[in-house]
Amino acid sequence: MRDGLEQYEPNAAFAYYYRGLVLSRMGQGDRALRSFKEALVSELYRAVPDGLNLRLFRNKIREVEETLIPPQSQPQSPSPPPQ
């Protein structure tokens, strides 16, 4: 999954993040999700990962996953019989 961008750009995490935003807006959720995950991995490999960046990337991953995988319908409790 890693494409080597981080060896040329020390802030590669944000490059992956912004690529994911563009892909997401283009309707390419699967590719966007991979890019957001790459942003997270790239940030984790920094000497001192930034906690705010990690949270931002994790939240975006969760958001895209929710759009790709619809939540399971909640079973409804039976309604009381009409009187």
Residue, then its C-alpha position, 0 to 999 in steps of 0.5 A: m500500500r505504501d507508495g514511497l511518498e514519505q521519502y520525498e515529503p516529510n509531511a506525506a501524511f497530509a498529502y495522503y489525507y488531501r488525496g483521500l479528500v479529493l477521491s472521496r468527493m469524486g465518489q471513489g470511496d475505496r481509494a479514499l479509504r486507502s489513502f486515509k489509512e496511508a495518512l494514518v500509517s505515515e503519521l505513525y512512522r514519524a519520529v514524534p506522531d502528532g496526536l491531533n493528526l492521528r485523531l483527524f485521520r482516524n475520524k476520517i477513516r471511520e466516516v468513509e467506512e460508514t458510507l461504504i458499509p451501511p449500518q446494520s438495521q436495528p431490530q425494532s421492539p415489537s409495538p404493543p397491539p392496538q386496543 
